[in-house]
């Protein structure tokens, strides 16, 4: 893989941490890594955004943000309210292609879910993935309600002819409840794709060396780690209820 698109099932599911984890492992292998955030919303000029977290956690990687908008809305709505130009899928695909010229791996992190609108024409992250012929990782929550959101995202990706690489749990709780423990096995069924990892809750607060270790343990060999999905689901299933 030379270009990989990271989408969430919604907002706040851990896309940035997963993106940073994939970037950290690739950089540690000596790859030249770039992370592209086509549109950052809810962040004022000069404030640190998602790419600041990627740099803090992953270290020496190239980061590129095409546009930022102050309102915490979809990129299309935020652009409309601010009066700033929208980012189109063509803009994002062109930027990823330029980055690909001198990087071994380009990660494209979306805003929210796969069909969140970038522009008034209805362009989405799905269109970016299609334009790049890039595989997609779905980042999902662990708990109740995640199966439906994951299944809907995966179905859209499949219907649009995208390559669904797999699903990663963005934040696995230290004390998983019954729903999370069951979802450990059921998420891959909902996505019709492999479970490629589960990052431990609180990974984003780790120092760089500790984060690299958490990334390695939390991501599949497909993404440079040692995560074993079968062992993970067995352990989750056998975890006793928290009283």
C-alpha positions in Angstrom: 0.0 0.0 0.0 1.3 3.4 -0.9 -1.9 5.5 -0.2 -4.4 4.6 2.5 -7.6 6.4 3.4 -8.7 6.4 7.1 -12.4 7.0 7.7 -14.5 6.9 10.8 -18.0 5.7 11.4 -18.6 9.2 12.9 -16.8 11.9 14.8 -14.6 11.3 17.8 -14.1 7.6 17.2 -10.3 7.7 17.2 -9.4 8.3 13.5 -6.4 10.6 14.3 -4.9 8.2 16.8 -5.2 5.3 14.4 -3.7 7.4 11.6 -0.9 8.4 13.9 -0.3 4.7 14.9 -0.1 3.6 11.3 2.2 6.5 10.5 4.4 5.7 13.6 4.9 2.1 12.6 5.7 2.9 9.0 8.2 5.6 10.0 9.8 3.3 12.5 10.4 0.8 9.5 12.2 3.6 7.7 9.4 4.6 5.4 8.9 8.2 4.3 5.4 8.9 5.5 3.0 11.8 4.8 -0.4 12.4 6.5 -2.9 14.5 4.6 -5.9 16.1 6.3 -8.0 17.7 3.5 -10.2 19.7 5.8 -9.9 20.5 9.5 -13.0 21.9 11.1 -13.6 23.3 14.6 -10.1 24.8 14.8 -9.2 28.4 14.6 -6.1 29.7 12.6 -3.0 29.1 14.6 -4.5 26.5 16.9 -3.2 23.0 16.9 -5.4 20.5 15.0 -5.4 16.8 14.3 -2.0 17.0 12.4 -0.4 18.4 15.5 -1.4 15.2 17.4 -0.1 13.1 14.5 3.3 14.8 14.7 3.4 14.6 18.5 2.7 10.9 18.4 4.3 9.6 15.2 7.4 11.8 15.1 9.2 12.6 11.8 6.4 12.5 9.3 5.2 15.0 6.7 1.9 16.6 7.4 -0.3 18.6 5.1 -3.6 20.4 5.8 -5.4 21.9 2.8 -8.0 24.0 4.5 -9.3 24.7 8.0 -12.5 26.2 9.2 -13.4 27.5 12.6 -16.9 26.0 13.0 -17.2 22.4 14.3 -19.3 21.3 11.3 -19.0 19.2 8.2 -16.4 20.7 5.9 -19.1 21.8 3.4 -21.2 23.5 6.1 -18.1 25.0 7.7 -16.8 26.4 4.4 -20.2 27.8 3.6 -20.5 29.6 7.0 -17.0 31.0 6.9 -17.1 32.1 3.3 -13.8 30.3 2.6 -13.4 28.0 -0.5 -14.4 24.4 0.0 -12.1 21.5 -0.5 -13.2 19.2 -3.3 -12.3 15.5 -3.7 -10.2 16.5 -6.7 -8.2 18.9 -4.5 -7.6 16.2 -2.0 -6.7 13.5 -4.5 -4.3 15.9 -6.3 -2.6 16.7 -2.9 -2.3 13.0 -2.1 -0.8 12.3 -5.5 1.8 15.1 -5.1 2.8 13.8 -1.7 3.0 10.3 -3.1 5.8 11.5 -5.5 8.3 11.6 -2.7 6.8 9.5 0.1 6.5 5.7 0.5 3.1 5.9 2.3 0.5 8.6 2.2 -2.3 8.5 4.8 -5.5 10.5 4.0 -7.5 11.2 7.2 -11.2 12.2 6.6 -13.4 14.4 8.7 -16.1 12.4 10.4 -17.6 9.6 8.3 -17.2 8.4 4.8 -20.1 10.4 3.3 -19.6 13.7 5.2 -19.8 16.4 2.5 -16.7 18.3 1.5 -18.3 20.7 -1.0 -21.7 21.9 -2.4 -21.5 19.4 -5.2 -21.7 16.6 -2.6 -18.1 15.4 -2.8 -17.0 13.1 0.0 -14.1 11.1 1.3 -15.5 8.1 -0.6 -14.9 10.1 -3.8 -11.3 10.8 -2.7 -10.7 7.1 -2.1 -12.2 6.3 -5.5 -10.1 8.9 -7.3 -7.0 7.5 -5.7 -7.9 3.8 -6.0 -6.9 3.7 -2.4 -8.0 1.1 0.2 -10.0 2.3 3.2 -9.7 1.6 6.9 -12.8 2.1 9.0 -12.2 3.3 12.5 -15.1 2.3 14.8 -16.1 2.6 18.4 -16.1 -0.3 20.7 -19.5 0.0 22.4 -23.2 -0.2 21.9 -24.4 1.1 18.5 -21.1 0.5 16.7 -22.2 -2.5 14.6 -24.9 -0.6 12.7 -22.7 2.4 12.0 -19.9 0.1 10.9 -22.1 -2.0 8.7 -23.6 1.1 7.0 -20.1 2.5 6.3 -18.8 -0.8 5.0 -21.9 -1.2 2.7 -21.5 2.2 1.3 -17.8 1.6 0.6 -18.5 -1.8 -1.1 -21.4 -0.4 -3.2 -19.1 2.4 -4.4 -16.4 -0.2 -5.4 -13.9 0.8 -2.8 -11.4 -1.6 -1.4 -12.3 -2.2 2.3 -9.1 -3.1 4.0 -10.6 -3.7 7.4 -11.8 -2.1 10.7 -9.9 -0.8 13.7 -11.3 -0.1 17.1 -10.2 3.4 17.8 -10.3 3.2 21.6 -10.6 -0.2 23.4 -11.7 0.5 27.0 -9.6 -0.8 30.0 -12.8 -2.3 31.4 -14.9 -3.3 28.4 -18.6 -3.8 29.1 -20.7 -6.6 27.6 -21.5 -4.8 24.4 -17.8 -4.0 23.7 -16.8 -7.6 24.5 -19.3 -9.0 22.1 -18.5 -6.4 19.5 -14.9 -7.5 19.5 -16.0 -10.6 17.5 -19.0 -9.0 15.7 -17.3 -6.0 14.2 -15.6 -7.9 11.5 -18.9 -9.5 10.6 -20.6 -6.1 10.4 -17.9 -4.8 8.2 -17.5 -7.9 6.2 -13.8 -7.3 6.6 -11.0 -8.2 9.0 -10.5 -6.7 12.4 -7.2 -5.0 11.9 -6.6 -3.7 15.4 -7.8 -2.2 18.7 -5.9 0.7 20.2 -6.0 0.9 24.0 -8.0 3.6 25.6 -5.7 6.6 26.5 -3.1 5.8 23.8 -3.2 9.5 22.6 -1.8 10.6 26.0 1.3 8.4 25.7 4.8 9.6 25.0 6.3 8.8 21.6 8.1 5.6 22.6 5.2 4.3 24.6 2.8 5.2 21.8 4.9 3.3 19.3 4.7 0.2 21.5 0.9 0.6 21.9 0.6 1.0 18.1 2.6 -2.1 17.5 0.5 -4.2 19.9 -2.7 -2.6 18.7 -2.4 -3.0 15.0 -2.4 -6.0 12.7 0.7 -7.2 10.8 -1.1 -5.8 7.7 -0.4 -2.4 9.3 3.0 -3.1 10.7 2.0 -4.4 14.2 1.6 -7.7 15.9 -2.1 -7.6 16.9 -3.8 -11.0 16.7 -7.5 -10.6 16.1 -8.3 -14.2 17.1 -6.5 -13.9 20.4 -8.1 -10.5 21.0 -11.6 -11.7 20.5 -11.1 -14.8 22.7 -9.7 -12.7 25.5 -12.6 -10.2 25.2 -15.1 -13.0 25.3 -13.6 -14.5 28.4 -13.3 -11.2 30.3 -15.6 -11.3 33.4 -18.4 -8.7 33.9 -17.3 -5.6 35.7 -19.4 -5.2 38.9 
